[in-house]
C-alpha cells in the first residue's frame, strides 16, 4: 500500500472517530453537567528507509471543553451548580470521581448522593450526611451546607492541579490522573443546575462538514484504487 492510501485511510478513520464524538455531544446537549468533546488531529511521519516516508493523519486525541455551561434555576434544595472552575467529588465503586452535575438527593440513610447512587464527598473526602429533621437548607458560596443557620458539612470543590489530566469515564464523570487542589475561586449556587456546554447548532454544522469530508475522502480512495488497478493490469499485459 502506498503513502497516498495510508494517508487517506488514517484520515478516514479519524473523521469517523470525530463523527462519533460529535454524535455523542449532540445526544448529550440536554445532559446536566456534560462537557463537550472534540478531536485533535496530528500527523505522524515515519521513514521507511527504502523510499518515501509514510505519513498518517491521526485523530485519536480527545479534547474536553471546560467552558461554563448555562446555569438553570430549578428551585431544588439539593440542586447545586458550580460557577467558575472546579468539580464536585463523588465516591464510586472505582474510587473518587469528579463531576459538574450537581443534581443530588439524600438517600434512605441520609447520605447525599447523585441520581446514580454515588455518595457526594465533603472537603475531607468523607460522605455528607443530611439529618432527617434538617430544615431551611442553605449553601454558602464556598459549598458549606447549613440547616437553620447551623453548618452541617462543606461540599468538596476540587480542580486538577497543573499537569493533571482528566479522563472521561462516563458522560459526566471524570477520573483525575494526578494531583487535585481546592477550587478556591469557584462558588456554589443552590437551586441551580449547570446545563451541558454543548453548542448544538455548532455541532450539527461540524457534523455536516465532517460528513462531506468523509465522502470526499471515500471518493478519493475509490479513484485511487481504480488507478492502481488499471496500472497493475496494464503492467502485466
ChimeraX commands (.cxc) that place a marker at each C-alpha (Angstrom):
marker #1 position 0.00,0.00,0.00 radius 0.5
marker #1 position 1.48,3.40,-0.98 radius 0.5
marker #1 position 1.74,6.58,1.08 radius 0.5
marker #1 position -1.37,8.09,-0.50 radius 0.5
marker #1 position -3.51,5.14,0.58 radius 0.5
marker #1 position -2.11,5.19,4.13 radius 0.5
marker #1 position -2.82,8.90,4.44 radius 0.5
marker #1 position -6.37,8.53,3.14 radius 0.5
marker #1 position -7.22,5.57,5.37 radius 0.5
marker #1 position -5.88,7.17,8.54 radius 0.5
marker #1 position -7.71,10.40,7.72 radius 0.5
marker #1 position -10.97,8.50,7.15 radius 0.5
marker #1 position -10.51,6.68,10.46 radius 0.5
marker #1 position -10.02,9.99,12.28 radius 0.5
marker #1 position -13.06,11.54,10.64 radius 0.5
marker #1 position -15.18,8.53,11.62 radius 0.5
marker #1 position -13.97,8.88,15.21 radius 0.5
marker #1 position -14.80,12.58,15.20 radius 0.5
marker #1 position -18.28,11.82,13.84 radius 0.5
marker #1 position -18.92,9.52,16.81 radius 0.5
marker #1 position -17.74,12.20,19.24 radius 0.5
marker #1 position -19.99,14.83,17.62 radius 0.5
marker #1 position -22.98,12.48,17.70 radius 0.5
marker #1 position -22.35,11.87,21.41 radius 0.5
marker #1 position -22.14,15.62,22.04 radius 0.5
marker #1 position -25.46,16.23,20.32 radius 0.5
marker #1 position -27.10,13.34,22.19 radius 0.5
marker #1 position -25.96,14.91,25.48 radius 0.5
marker #1 position -26.81,18.52,24.67 radius 0.5
marker #1 position -29.51,18.39,27.38 radius 0.5
marker #1 position -27.49,16.38,29.95 radius 0.5
marker #1 position -26.79,18.30,33.15 radius 0.5
marker #1 position -23.09,18.99,33.64 radius 0.5
marker #1 position -22.00,17.39,30.35 radius 0.5
marker #1 position -18.76,18.66,28.81 radius 0.5
marker #1 position -18.41,18.91,25.02 radius 0.5
marker #1 position -15.62,16.89,23.41 radius 0.5
marker #1 position -13.60,17.41,20.27 radius 0.5
marker #1 position -10.95,15.53,18.29 radius 0.5
marker #1 position -7.41,16.81,17.77 radius 0.5
marker #1 position -5.71,15.65,14.57 radius 0.5
marker #1 position -1.96,15.18,14.35 radius 0.5
marker #1 position 0.37,13.98,11.60 radius 0.5
marker #1 position 2.76,11.10,12.10 radius 0.5
marker #1 position 5.59,10.72,9.59 radius 0.5
marker #1 position 7.76,7.61,9.58 radius 0.5
marker #1 position 10.70,6.95,7.32 radius 0.5
marker #1 position 10.69,3.58,5.57 radius 0.5
marker #1 position 14.41,3.54,4.84 radius 0.5
marker #1 position 13.85,2.29,1.30 radius 0.5
marker #1 position 11.79,5.03,-0.22 radius 0.5
marker #1 position 9.32,7.84,0.53 radius 0.5
marker #1 position 8.23,8.30,4.13 radius 0.5
marker #1 position 4.82,7.13,5.32 radius 0.5
marker #1 position 2.51,9.89,6.54 radius 0.5
marker #1 position -0.52,9.19,8.69 radius 0.5
marker #1 position -3.07,11.75,9.94 radius 0.5
marker #1 position -4.17,10.55,13.36 radius 0.5
marker #1 position -7.33,11.80,15.06 radius 0.5
marker #1 position -7.01,9.97,18.35 radius 0.5
marker #1 position -6.71,12.74,20.96 radius 0.5
marker #1 position -9.89,13.90,22.64 radius 0.5
marker #1 position -10.16,17.45,23.88 radius 0.5
marker #1 position -12.75,18.33,26.54 radius 0.5
marker #1 position -14.21,21.84,26.68 radius 0.5
marker #1 position -14.31,23.29,30.20 radius 0.5
marker #1 position -16.36,26.30,29.17 radius 0.5
marker #1 position -19.04,27.26,31.69 radius 0.5
marker #1 position -22.49,25.92,30.87 radius 0.5
marker #1 position -25.70,27.90,31.34 radius 0.5
marker #1 position -26.98,27.94,34.94 radius 0.5
marker #1 position -30.66,26.99,35.06 radius 0.5
marker #1 position -32.86,27.71,38.07 radius 0.5
marker #1 position -34.66,24.65,39.45 radius 0.5
marker #1 position -35.51,25.71,43.00 radius 0.5
marker #1 position -34.42,22.27,44.27 radius 0.5
marker #1 position -32.96,22.20,47.81 radius 0.5
marker #1 position -30.26,19.75,46.79 radius 0.5
marker #1 position -29.60,21.05,43.28 radius 0.5
marker #1 position -26.20,22.76,43.17 radius 0.5
marker #1 position -24.27,24.42,40.38 radius 0.5
marker #1 position -20.64,25.49,40.32 radius 0.5
marker #1 position -19.83,28.93,38.96 radius 0.5
marker #1 position -16.21,29.01,37.83 radius 0.5
marker #1 position -13.56,26.29,37.76 radius 0.5
marker #1 position -13.96,23.21,39.90 radius 0.5
marker #1 position -15.81,19.93,40.31 radius 0.5
marker #1 position -17.84,18.13,42.93 radius 0.5
marker #1 position -16.16,14.99,44.24 radius 0.5
marker #1 position -18.22,11.80,44.46 radius 0.5
marker #1 position -17.47,8.27,45.57 radius 0.5
marker #1 position -17.89,5.44,43.05 radius 0.5
marker #1 position -17.14,1.72,43.10 radius 0.5
marker #1 position -13.90,2.53,41.23 radius 0.5
marker #1 position -12.79,5.32,43.55 radius 0.5
marker #1 position -13.36,9.09,43.81 radius 0.5
marker #1 position -14.50,10.83,40.66 radius 0.5
marker #1 position -15.18,14.43,39.63 radius 0.5
marker #1 position -18.39,15.81,38.16 radius 0.5
marker #1 position -20.11,19.10,37.36 radius 0.5
marker #1 position -23.56,17.54,37.61 radius 0.5
marker #1 position -24.96,18.75,40.94 radius 0.5
marker #1 position -28.40,17.11,40.97 radius 0.5
marker #1 position -28.18,15.46,44.40 radius 0.5
marker #1 position -30.63,14.00,46.90 radius 0.5
marker #1 position -30.43,12.31,50.34 radius 0.5
marker #1 position -30.76,8.51,50.25 radius 0.5
marker #1 position -32.52,6.30,52.81 radius 0.5
marker #1 position -29.51,6.55,55.15 radius 0.5
marker #1 position -29.45,10.34,54.90 radius 0.5
marker #1 position -26.32,10.45,52.76 radius 0.5
marker #1 position -26.20,12.98,49.94 radius 0.5
marker #1 position -25.95,11.05,46.67 radius 0.5
marker #1 position -26.15,11.51,42.91 radius 0.5
marker #1 position -29.00,10.10,40.83 radius 0.5
marker #1 position -26.80,7.04,40.23 radius 0.5
marker #1 position -26.45,6.50,43.98 radius 0.5
marker #1 position -22.84,7.68,44.27 radius 0.5
marker #1 position -22.13,9.41,47.59 radius 0.5
marker #1 position -21.15,13.07,47.47 radius 0.5
marker #1 position -17.92,13.81,49.40 radius 0.5
marker #1 position -17.01,16.76,51.58 radius 0.5
marker #1 position -13.73,18.69,51.67 radius 0.5
marker #1 position -12.14,15.91,53.70 radius 0.5
marker #1 position -13.26,13.14,51.34 radius 0.5
marker #1 position -15.99,11.84,53.66 radius 0.5
marker #1 position -19.68,11.25,52.77 radius 0.5
marker #1 position -22.09,14.07,53.58 radius 0.5
marker #1 position -24.92,13.25,55.99 radius 0.5
marker #1 position -28.17,15.21,55.93 radius 0.5
marker #1 position -30.20,14.83,59.17 radius 0.5
marker #1 position -33.82,13.82,58.54 radius 0.5
marker #1 position -35.07,16.83,60.52 radius 0.5
marker #1 position -32.87,19.33,58.62 radius 0.5
marker #1 position -34.91,22.38,57.70 radius 0.5
marker #1 position -34.25,25.63,55.86 radius 0.5
marker #1 position -31.29,24.15,53.99 radius 0.5
marker #1 position -28.90,26.69,52.53 radius 0.5
marker #1 position -25.44,26.66,50.97 radius 0.5
marker #1 position -22.69,29.26,51.10 radius 0.5
marker #1 position -20.55,30.28,48.17 radius 0.5
marker #1 position -17.80,28.00,49.47 radius 0.5
marker #1 position -20.15,24.99,49.47 radius 0.5
marker #1 position -20.93,24.99,53.21 radius 0.5
marker #1 position -24.30,23.33,53.82 radius 0.5
marker #1 position -26.33,24.72,56.72 radius 0.5
marker #1 position -29.66,23.91,58.37 radius 0.5
marker #1 position -31.37,26.75,60.23 radius 0.5
marker #1 position -28.04,28.57,60.15 radius 0.5
marker #1 position -26.06,25.69,61.68 radius 0.5
marker #1 position -23.26,24.25,59.48 radius 0.5
marker #1 position -23.64,20.58,58.52 radius 0.5
marker #1 position -20.84,19.93,56.03 radius 0.5
marker #1 position -18.91,21.51,53.20 radius 0.5
marker #1 position -19.09,20.24,49.64 radius 0.5
marker #1 position -15.71,19.21,48.31 radius 0.5
marker #1 position -14.86,21.55,45.42 radius 0.5
marker #1 position -11.71,20.46,43.63 radius 0.5
marker #1 position -9.88,21.19,40.40 radius 0.5
marker #1 position -6.97,19.43,38.67 radius 0.5
marker #1 position -3.55,20.80,39.57 radius 0.5
marker #1 position -1.20,21.85,36.78 radius 0.5
marker #1 position -0.17,18.82,34.77 radius 0.5
marker #1 position -3.10,16.69,35.92 radius 0.5
marker #1 position -5.09,15.00,33.16 radius 0.5
marker #1 position -8.83,14.43,33.35 radius 0.5
marker #1 position -10.07,11.20,31.80 radius 0.5
marker #1 position -13.76,10.97,30.97 radius 0.5
marker #1 position -15.22,7.70,32.26 radius 0.5
marker #1 position -18.91,8.46,31.93 radius 0.5
marker #1 position -20.98,11.17,30.35 radius 0.5
marker #1 position -20.46,13.47,33.35 radius 0.5
marker #1 position -17.78,11.66,35.38 radius 0.5
marker #1 position -14.02,12.25,35.20 radius 0.5
marker #1 position -11.02,10.45,36.67 radius 0.5
marker #1 position -8.06,12.60,37.62 radius 0.5
marker #1 position -4.61,11.26,36.76 radius 0.5
marker #1 position -2.51,13.43,39.03 radius 0.5
marker #1 position -2.98,15.83,41.91 radius 0.5
marker #1 position -6.11,17.79,42.82 radius 0.5
marker #1 position -6.31,21.11,44.63 radius 0.5
marker #1 position -9.12,23.16,46.21 radius 0.5
marker #1 position -11.14,25.23,43.74 radius 0.5
marker #1 position -10.91,28.37,45.85 radius 0.5
marker #1 position -12.21,30.72,43.17 radius 0.5
marker #1 position -15.33,28.63,42.47 radius 0.5
marker #1 position -18.69,29.38,44.08 radius 0.5
marker #1 position -21.73,27.17,44.63 radius 0.5
marker #1 position -25.30,28.20,43.85 radius 0.5
marker #1 position -28.25,26.41,45.44 radius 0.5
marker #1 position -31.39,25.74,43.42 radius 0.5
marker #1 position -29.49,25.80,40.13 radius 0.5
marker #1 position -28.07,23.18,37.78 radius 0.5
marker #1 position -25.41,23.70,35.13 radius 0.5
marker #1 position -26.63,22.78,31.68 radius 0.5
marker #1 position -24.48,20.98,29.11 radius 0.5
marker #1 position -21.95,23.31,27.47 radius 0.5
marker #1 position -22.57,21.70,24.07 radius 0.5
marker #1 position -23.16,24.19,21.26 radius 0.5
marker #1 position -25.79,22.09,19.48 radius 0.5
marker #1 position -26.00,24.30,16.37 radius 0.5
marker #1 position -22.22,24.39,16.03 radius 0.5
marker #1 position -22.01,20.63,16.45 radius 0.5
marker #1 position -24.64,19.99,13.77 radius 0.5
marker #1 position -22.73,22.29,11.41 radius 0.5
marker #1 position -19.49,20.45,12.22 radius 0.5
marker #1 position -21.20,17.10,11.62 radius 0.5
marker #1 position -22.14,18.21,8.11 radius 0.5
marker #1 position -18.55,19.32,7.46 radius 0.5
marker #1 position -17.13,16.01,8.69 radius 0.5
marker #1 position -19.64,14.02,6.64 radius 0.5
marker #1 position -18.71,15.91,3.48 radius 0.5
marker #1 position -15.00,15.49,4.20 radius 0.5
marker #1 position -15.51,11.76,4.74 radius 0.5
marker #1 position -17.45,11.42,1.46 radius 0.5
marker #1 position -14.69,13.31,-0.37 radius 0.5
marker #1 position -12.06,11.01,1.14 radius 0.5
marker #1 position -14.10,7.95,0.20 radius 0.5
marker #1 position -14.38,9.17,-3.37 radius 0.5
marker #1 position -10.64,9.83,-3.49 radius 0.5
marker #1 position -9.88,6.34,-2.12 radius 0.5
marker #1 position -12.10,4.71,-4.71 radius 0.5
marker #1 position -10.49,6.68,-7.55 radius 0.5
marker #1 position -7.01,5.85,-6.24 radius 0.5
marker #1 position -7.92,2.18,-6.04 radius 0.5
marker #1 position -9.18,2.25,-9.60 radius 0.5
marker #1 position -5.99,3.99,-10.75 radius 0.5
marker #1 position -3.79,1.38,-9.10 radius 0.5
marker #1 position -5.88,-1.45,-10.51 radius 0.5
marker #1 position -5.62,-0.06,-14.03 radius 0.5
marker #1 position -1.87,0.49,-13.62 radius 0.5
marker #1 position -1.38,-3.08,-12.38 radius 0.5
marker #1 position -3.48,-4.52,-15.20 radius 0.5
marker #1 position -1.52,-2.54,-17.80 radius 0.5
marker #1 position 1.83,-3.68,-16.31 radius 0.5
marker #1 position 1.01,-7.38,-16.54 radius 0.5
marker #1 position -0.41,-7.23,-20.03 radius 0.5
marker link #1:1,2 radius 0.2
marker link #1:2,3 radius 0.2
marker link #1:3,4 radius 0.2
marker link #1:4,5 radius 0.2
marker link #1:5,6 radius 0.2
marker link #1:6,7 radius 0.2
marker link #1:7,8 radius 0.2
marker link #1:8,9 radius 0.2
marker link #1:9,10 radius 0.2
marker link #1:10,11 radius 0.2
marker link #1:11,12 radius 0.2
marker link #1:12,13 radius 0.2
marker link #1:13,14 radius 0.2
marker link #1:14,15 radius 0.2
marker link #1:15,16 radius 0.2
marker link #1:16,17 radius 0.2
marker link #1:17,18 radius 0.2
marker link #1:18,19 radius 0.2
marker link #1:19,20 radius 0.2
marker link #1:20,21 radius 0.2
marker link #1:21,22 radius 0.2
marker link #1:22,23 radius 0.2
marker link #1:23,24 radius 0.2
marker link #1:24,25 radius 0.2
marker link #1:25,26 radius 0.2
marker link #1:26,27 radius 0.2
marker link #1:27,28 radius 0.2
marker link #1:28,29 radius 0.2
marker link #1:29,30 radius 0.2
marker link #1:30,31 radius 0.2
marker link #1:31,32 radius 0.2
marker link #1:32,33 radius 0.2
marker link #1:33,34 radius 0.2
marker link #1:34,35 radius 0.2
marker link #1:35,36 radius 0.2
marker link #1:36,37 radius 0.2
marker link #1:37,38 radius 0.2
marker link #1:38,39 radius 0.2
marker link #1:39,40 radius 0.2
marker link #1:40,41 radius 0.2
marker link #1:41,42 radius 0.2
marker link #1:42,43 radius 0.2
marker link #1:43,44 radius 0.2
marker link #1:44,45 radius 0.2
marker link #1:45,46 radius 0.2
marker link #1:46,47 radius 0.2
marker link #1:47,48 radius 0.2
marker link #1:48,49 radius 0.2
marker link #1:49,50 radius 0.2
marker link #1:50,51 radius 0.2
marker link #1:51,52 radius 0.2
marker link #1:52,53 radius 0.2
marker link #1:53,54 radius 0.2
marker link #1:54,55 radius 0.2
marker link #1:55,56 radius 0.2
marker link #1:56,57 radius 0.2
marker link #1:57,58 radius 0.2
marker link #1:58,59 radius 0.2
marker link #1:59,60 radius 0.2
marker link #1:60,61 radius 0.2
marker link #1:61,62 radius 0.2
marker link #1:62,63 radius 0.2
marker link #1:63,64 radius 0.2
marker link #1:64,65 radius 0.2
marker link #1:65,66 radius 0.2
marker link #1:66,67 radius 0.2
marker link #1:67,68 radius 0.2
marker link #1:68,69 radius 0.2
marker link #1:69,70 radius 0.2
marker link #1:70,71 radius 0.2
marker link #1:71,72 radius 0.2
marker link #1:72,73 radius 0.2
marker link #1:73,74 radius 0.2
marker link #1:74,75 radius 0.2
marker link #1:75,76 radius 0.2
marker link #1:76,77 radius 0.2
marker link #1:77,78 radius 0.2
marker link #1:78,79 radius 0.2
marker link #1:79,80 radius 0.2
marker link #1:80,81 radius 0.2
marker link #1:81,82 radius 0.2
marker link #1:82,83 radius 0.2
marker link #1:83,84 radius 0.2
marker link #1:84,85 radius 0.2
marker link #1:85,86 radius 0.2
marker link #1:86,87 radius 0.2
marker link #1:87,88 radius 0.2
marker link #1:88,89 radius 0.2
marker link #1:89,90 radius 0.2
marker link #1:90,91 radius 0.2
marker link #1:91,92 radius 0.2
marker link #1:92,93 radius 0.2
marker link #1:93,94 radius 0.2
marker link #1:94,95 radius 0.2
marker link #1:95,96 radius 0.2
marker link #1:96,97 radius 0.2
marker link #1:97,98 radius 0.2
marker link #1:98,99 radius 0.2
marker link #1:99,100 radius 0.2
marker link #1:100,101 radius 0.2
marker link #1:101,102 radius 0.2
marker link #1:102,103 radius 0.2
marker link #1:103,104 radius 0.2
marker link #1:104,105 radius 0.2
marker link #1:105,106 radius 0.2
marker link #1:106,107 radius 0.2
marker link #1:107,108 radius 0.2
marker link #1:108,109 radius 0.2
marker link #1:109,110 radius 0.2
marker link #1:110,111 radius 0.2
marker link #1:111,112 radius 0.2
marker link #1:112,113 radius 0.2
marker link #1:113,114 radius 0.2
marker link #1:114,115 radius 0.2
marker link #1:115,116 radius 0.2
marker link #1:116,117 radius 0.2
marker link #1:117,118 radius 0.2
marker link #1:118,119 radius 0.2
marker link #1:119,120 radius 0.2
marker link #1:120,121 radius 0.2
marker link #1:121,122 radius 0.2
marker link #1:122,123 radius 0.2
marker link #1:123,124 radius 0.2
marker link #1:124,125 radius 0.2
marker link #1:125,126 radius 0.2
marker link #1:126,127 radius 0.2
marker link #1:127,128 radius 0.2
marker link #1:128,129 radius 0.2
marker link #1:129,130 radius 0.2
marker link #1:130,131 radius 0.2
marker link #1:131,132 radius 0.2
marker link #1:132,133 radius 0.2
marker link #1:133,134 radius 0.2
marker link #1:134,135 radius 0.2
marker link #1:135,136 radius 0.2
marker link #1:136,137 radius 0.2
marker link #1:137,138 radius 0.2
marker link #1:138,139 radius 0.2
marker link #1:139,140 radius 0.2
marker link #1:140,141 radius 0.2
marker link #1:141,142 radius 0.2
marker link #1:142,143 radius 0.2
marker link #1:143,144 radius 0.2
marker link #1:144,145 radius 0.2
marker link #1:145,146 radius 0.2
marker link #1:146,147 radius 0.2
marker link #1:147,148 radius 0.2
marker link #1:148,149 radius 0.2
marker link #1:149,150 radius 0.2
marker link #1:150,151 radius 0.2
marker link #1:151,152 radius 0.2
marker link #1:152,153 radius 0.2
marker link #1:153,154 radius 0.2
marker link #1:154,155 radius 0.2
marker link #1:155,156 radius 0.2
marker link #1:156,157 radius 0.2
marker link #1:157,158 radius 0.2
marker link #1:158,159 radius 0.2
marker link #1:159,160 radius 0.2
marker link #1:160,161 radius 0.2
marker link #1:161,162 radius 0.2
marker link #1:162,163 radius 0.2
marker link #1:163,164 radius 0.2
marker link #1:164,165 radius 0.2
marker link #1:165,166 radius 0.2
marker link #1:166,167 radius 0.2
marker link #1:167,168 radius 0.2
marker link #1:168,169 radius 0.2
marker link #1:169,170 radius 0.2
marker link #1:170,171 radius 0.2
marker link #1:171,172 radius 0.2
marker link #1:172,173 radius 0.2
marker link #1:173,174 radius 0.2
marker link #1:174,175 radius 0.2
marker link #1:175,176 radius 0.2
marker link #1:176,177 radius 0.2
marker link #1:177,178 radius 0.2
marker link #1:178,179 radius 0.2
marker link #1:179,180 radius 0.2
marker link #1:180,181 radius 0.2
marker link #1:181,182 radius 0.2
marker link #1:182,183 radius 0.2
marker link #1:183,184 radius 0.2
marker link #1:184,185 radius 0.2
marker link #1:185,186 radius 0.2
marker link #1:186,187 radius 0.2
marker link #1:187,188 radius 0.2
marker link #1:188,189 radius 0.2
marker link #1:189,190 radius 0.2
marker link #1:190,191 radius 0.2
marker link #1:191,192 radius 0.2
marker link #1:192,193 radius 0.2
marker link #1:193,194 radius 0.2
marker link #1:194,195 radius 0.2
marker link #1:195,196 radius 0.2
marker link #1:196,197 radius 0.2
marker link #1:197,198 radius 0.2
marker link #1:198,199 radius 0.2
marker link #1:199,200 radius 0.2
marker link #1:200,201 radius 0.2
marker link #1:201,202 radius 0.2
marker link #1:202,203 radius 0.2
marker link #1:203,204 radius 0.2
marker link #1:204,205 radius 0.2
marker link #1:205,206 radius 0.2
marker link #1:206,207 radius 0.2
marker link #1:207,208 radius 0.2
marker link #1:208,209 radius 0.2
marker link #1:209,210 radius 0.2
marker link #1:210,211 radius 0.2
marker link #1:211,212 radius 0.2
marker link #1:212,213 radius 0.2
marker link #1:213,214 radius 0.2
marker link #1:214,215 radius 0.2
marker link #1:215,216 radius 0.2
marker link #1:216,217 radius 0.2
marker link #1:217,218 radius 0.2
marker link #1:218,219 radius 0.2
marker link #1:219,220 radius 0.2
marker link #1:220,221 radius 0.2
marker link #1:221,222 radius 0.2
marker link #1:222,223 radius 0.2
marker link #1:223,224 radius 0.2
marker link #1:224,225 radius 0.2
marker link #1:225,226 radius 0.2
marker link #1:226,227 radius 0.2
marker link #1:227,228 radius 0.2
marker link #1:228,229 radius 0.2
marker link #1:229,230 radius 0.2
marker link #1:230,231 radius 0.2
marker link #1:231,232 radius 0.2
marker link #1:232,233 radius 0.2
marker link #1:233,234 radius 0.2
marker link #1:234,235 radius 0.2
marker link #1:235,236 radius 0.2
marker link #1:236,237 radius 0.2
view
